[in-house]
Amino acid sequence: MSVGVRIVKARPGGYAGVVRCRCRRFLRSHMEETPLTPIAPSLPRLLARLRDMAFSAVWAYKVRSFFVILGVGFGVASLTLIVTAVDGAERKAMEIVEWFGPDAALVFGGNFKKHAVGARTLTLTQDDMRGIRQSLPGVTVVVPMRSKGDIPLKYQNAAVQGTLVIGATEDYAGAWNWPLVEGRDLSEEDVRLASRVAILGDKPARELFGEESPVGRTIQLDKFQVQIIGRLKYRGATGGGGDVDDRVIIPITTLTSRFNLDRKYYRAMRIKFLEPERMSAHVENLNSFLRASHGLDPSQDDDFSIITADEVLKFLAVFKGGLVAFLGVTAAAAMTVGGFVLANLFSISVSERSREIGLKKAVGATSQAILLQFLMEAAILTAIGGLVGLGLGLGLGQLLTRLGMLKILFSWKVFFLSLASAIGIGVVFGLKPAKQAAALDPITALRGEG
């Protein structure tokens, strides 16, 4: 079988002259015995030509390009979700620790760590509160609390189907480092008289009053009315499975009397200390005091739980580690699959384009130029896949944020990391097919046997 090739014009990187080949023997002898003089282009011009050819090949093989972009895009979307979720978790952790306060502890009745069936949760008493206020060194504020969930609120034609109502003593907002947008905090007189007054969180305030001031208004809380004396600032955090801004604060005496709750016990206590640098010693003293107050033997477990900012950070670190592990495995698997899709499709492409490769090498294209062209094609496809994956990951992240499952934080680090990872996939997994194309013998390739 004869193969005819005719070059009528020399190009940069090609050979001057006219070559006509009637048979394989003449082409081989002509290339081996009388090589033509190459016209070497400058590196920028060579790279520009290779880039143009790479884009042309990407556009010409649309189906292959689509599957490569899709495979890489899913991997980069997972990676984007990891980075944004971890950054968001770290930011949220700092916010939670900031509003929780480094100088405070939150004590709950019941032992969270043991989760014993039938264990009591109402173990904190009025005697505990008085003893901590009077006897424990370094204590500045003690605010006991009870709560009642899913309580309806109503003001004229506006209604809230169910919110959390918290009963507390005086200085609730101050104890939680929670500024009031307007109005005042609970007072000692409010607690002593079991006054029907309330402080609204940001969410019920907006749902009932919109942008109007709720202070001085009277709302229906379950089956009785309360007057609004203050409004808490928007905090935007979540905790305990709910929105912390979705709450109403009333005097604890009002809560226990109106909902017929046992006045002897508290569900939790918020305690603030002097000298936050000595928090470990404060917590140890608090633990010893409560064990002695509850008459626990050394062999018995605590019947209470103490939470500090350090405990919050430890929990969030465990959560973040689990998130990174889960999404990391998912991202690694997805990106590996995308890489193998690219490698397999490019290997098939080398076979399909063997005549093109043979023709280029026959007229003077070097193996290095062929290698660079295929690597450029791979890099272009994976870069496009990276941008698609970045958009997909951010879109999914926003959806999870709106559902309250994750907090997503975008940064330029995400953009550059996603793009670099995508191009890295293209170079690593595209290297073998590129070498395969560069190593083709021009005679064999022209016969379509590459």
C-alpha positions, -999 to +999 in steps of 0.1 A: +000+000+000+014+034-009+010+066+010+013+100-006+022+131+014+027+165-001+039+197+016+037+228-004+046+254+022+071+254+050+058+264+085+077+272+117+088+239+132+084+222+098+108+215+069+114+235+038+109+218+005+084+194-012+082+158-002+062+132-022+063+097-009+050+068-031+060+040-008+071+033+027+106+024+017+113+058+000+099+077+030+120+057+054+152+061+034+145+098+027+141+105+064+171+085+074+196+095+047+186+130+036+171+149+066+158+183+058+168+214+077+143+223+105+131+259+109+131+262+147+104+286+161+107+306+192+093+290+224+064+315+228+053+309+192+056+271+196+035+272+228+009+294+212+006+270+183+004+240+206-023+258+226-044+265+195-041+229+184-050+217+219-082+239+219-091+227+184-087+190+195-108+197+227-136+212+205-133+185+178-138+156+203-168+170+222-181+137+237-147+128+251-143+163+264-178+162+281-170+130+300-136+142+311-150+175+323-178+157+341-155+132+358-131+158+370-159+182+380-174+157+405-140+153+421-133+190+424-169+196+437-161+172+466-128+189+472-145+224+471-171+212+496-144+199+520-124+231+520-153+255+523-170+233+550-138+231+571-132+268+568-168+275+577-166+251+607-135+268+620-150+303+616-182+291+634-162+274+661-144+307+669-178+325+669-193+300+693-163+302+716-164+339+715-201+342+725-198+313+750-171+331+767-137+319+780-147+329+816-179+309+818-192+274+824-226+258+816-237+231+840-265+207+830-283+182+852-276+146+842-244+130+828-242+134+791-212+111+787-229+080+803-263+082+787-277+058+812-312+046+806-336+062+831-310+086+845-323+118+861-317+151+843-332+173+870-303+171+896-294+208+900-312+224+930-318+258+946-293+247+973-267+242+946-273+277+932-271+293+966-240+273+976-222+282+944-230+319+948-219+321+984-191+295+988-173+289+955-143+312+950-141+333+919-178+331+910-193+364+897-226+354+882-249+324+886-281+322+864-303+291+868-325+281+839-355+260+830-371+257+795-403+248+777-402+240+740-427+244+712-447+272+727-469+293+703-467+331+702-492+355+688-494+393+682-525+406+664-525+387+631-489+375+633-481+341+649-452+319+656-462+282+657-436+271+682-406+285+699-383+278+729-393+296+761-365+299+787-370+308+823-341+325+840-331+348+868-319+384+866-290+394+843-296+367+817-283+387+787-252+398+807-244+363+818-244+351+782-225+381+768-256+388+747-262+425+739-297+439+739-306+458+707-332+477+728-350+475+761-336+460+793-326+427+809-346+408+835-344+423+870-344+408+905-379+423+910-392+406+879-381+372+893-393+379+928-428+390+916-430+364+888-438+393+865-453+386+831-425+402+811-403+388+783-372+394+762-376+383+726-349+367+705-343+381+670-362+355+651-396+357+669-392+395+671-389+397+632-417+372+627-441+390+649-431+427+644-410+429+613-388+460+615-409+476+642-398+478+678-414+451+700-405+468+733-437+478+753-460+456+732-480+428+747-480+393+730-499+361+737-475+334+750-493+301+751-524+308+773-512+340+790-500+375+780-465+390+785-451+424+779-419+427+759-392+446+778-362+438+756-349+423+723-317+403+720-292+410+692-290+386+663-264+359+670-267+336+640-254+305+657-270+271+661-269+249+691-287+220+707-303+212+674-320+246+670-315+283+662-303+302+692-321+333+680-354+315+682-362+320+719-382+340+744-368+347+779-391+351+809-385+351+847-379+315+859-406+320+885-431+329+858-422+298+838-425+274+867-458+288+879-475+292+845-465+257+833-467+240+867-431+229+869-412+218+900-396+249+915-370+230+934-349+219+904-331+237+875-322+222+842-290+242+838-269+269+853-248+295+836-218+304+858-191+331+852-158+334+869-131+359+876-096+351+861-105+331+830-069+319+828-076+298+859-107+281+843-093+246+848-090+252+886-125+268+886-141+238+869-123+214+892-136+233+923-171+234+908-170+197+901-159+189+937-186+212+951-214+196+932-203+161+940-202+169+977-235+187+975-252+157+958-236+133+982-218+112+956-193+085+966-159+084+948-171+053+930-202+070+916-203+089+883-212+126+882-249+133+879-242+166+861-222+178+831-200+208+829-193+225+796-167+252+790-153+268+759-125+242+758-151+214+757-169+232+728-136+234+709-128+197+715-163+187+702-160+209+672-125+195+665-139+160+665-167+170+643-143+187+618-121+157+618-150+134+609-161+158+583-127+160+567-123+122+568-157+115+552-155+142+525-118+135+520-124+099+511-153+109+488-132+136+471-102+113+466-124+086+451-142+110+428-110+127+416-093+093+411-122+082+390-121+114+370-084+108+364-089+073+352-117+085+329-093+110+314-065+085+310-087+059+293-103+083+270-070+099+260-055+064+254-084+057+230-079+091+215-042+083+207-053+053+187-080+072+169-056+101+161-026+080+151-027+092+114-028+128+126+002+122+149+021+103+122+016+131+097+028+157+122+059+137+130+066+130+093+067+167+085+090+176+114+070+177+147+091+165+176+081+140+202+083+168+228+058+189+208+034+160+206+038+153+243+032+190+251+001+192+229-016+162+246-007+175+281-021+209+271-053+192+260-055+173+293-048+205+313-074+225+294-101+199+299-094+194+336-092+232+342-127+235+327-138+205+348-122+223+378-143+254+372-174+234+367-167+214+399-160+246+418-194+260+408-211+227+416-194+225+450-203+260+460-239+255+448-242+223+468-226+241+498-251+269+496-279+244+496-266+226+527-261+260+544-298+269+538-308+235+551-288+242+582-265+211+577-232+229+571-218+264+572-199+272+540-173+299+537-158+308+503-123+320+500-098+325+471-079+296+486-108+274+475-106+287+439-068+283+435-067+249+452-096+235+431-080+248+399-045+235+408-059+201+418-078+198+385-048+207+364-027+183+385-051+155+376-048+164+340-010+163+340-006+132+362-032+111+344-026+125+310+011+119+311+010+082+301-013+087+270+008+118+260+040+097+262+023+070+242+014+095+215+049+110+215+065+076+211+046+066+180+066+057+150+055+080+121+054+052+095+033+029+117+011+058+128+004+068+091-008+033+085-033+038+114-016+011+135-008+034+165 
